[in-house]
Amino acid sequence: MSGRSRLPGGEIRRASQKRSRHAGVLPARIEIPWRPGDRVQWRDRAGVYRRDVDEENAFIEIAERVYRVRRAELRQG
């Protein structure tokens, strides 16, 4: 190659593409294995983990109310 940056298909990049950067690597997210009865924090409120709904959501109990929340939003309490 003559030093020109090319696209994966071999075409030469357009002027607007020449100074583009590769996307950064996202840090790995560590999944906490929650169990029923675990203390959790959600939106600065303390609660109790009840059960999984699916891979992304869970039921938690705060002040005798049950909320369906995203598991990624939970922290250890």
N, C-alpha and C positions, 0 to 999 in steps of 0.2 A: 504494500500500500504506500501511497505517496505522502502519508502523514495527515491526510484528511480524515476527519471523523465521519464514519458512515453508519447508517442504520443497520440493524441485523439482517435485513434482506439485501444489503449491498448498495442501496441508493445513497446518494450524497444528501447530507442534512440541509434543510432550508436555513436561511439566515436566522430565523427566529428560534431554531432548535440548536444552534451551535454552542451556546453557553449554558445549556440546560445541565442539571446535575441529576445523578441517580438518586432515587428515593432512599432515605436513611433506613437503617435496620431498626425495627420496633423491638423494644425490650420484651423479653419473655414474661408473660403473666403467670404467676404461680397461683394455682387454684387450691383453695383451702377445702379439705374434705369436711363439710359441715355435718353435724349429727344432731338429731332432735334433742332439744334441751340446752344446746350451746348458747351462751350469751353473745349477742351481736350488737353492733352499732349500725344504724342506718339514718342518714340525714341528721346526725347529732342527737339521735334518740336511742336509748337502750331498749333492747327487746330480747326475745327468746326465739331461736330458730325452731320451726315446726317440721317442715318437710319440703322436699323438692316437688316442683310442678312439672318441669321438664329440664333440659340441659341448661337453660339460661335463667329460669325463674324459680322462686322459692316462696313459701309462706312463712312469715314471721309474725309474732304476736307482740304488740306494744299496748300496754294499758288495757288489757282484755279485748283488744280489737285485732283482727287478723288482716295482714296486708300481703298482697302479692307484689314482690319486688324482684329486681334483677340481682342475681347472685354476685355480679361484678361490683355492685354498689355496697355490699356488706363488708364490714370490718369486724375484727374480733373485739368484743366488749368485755 
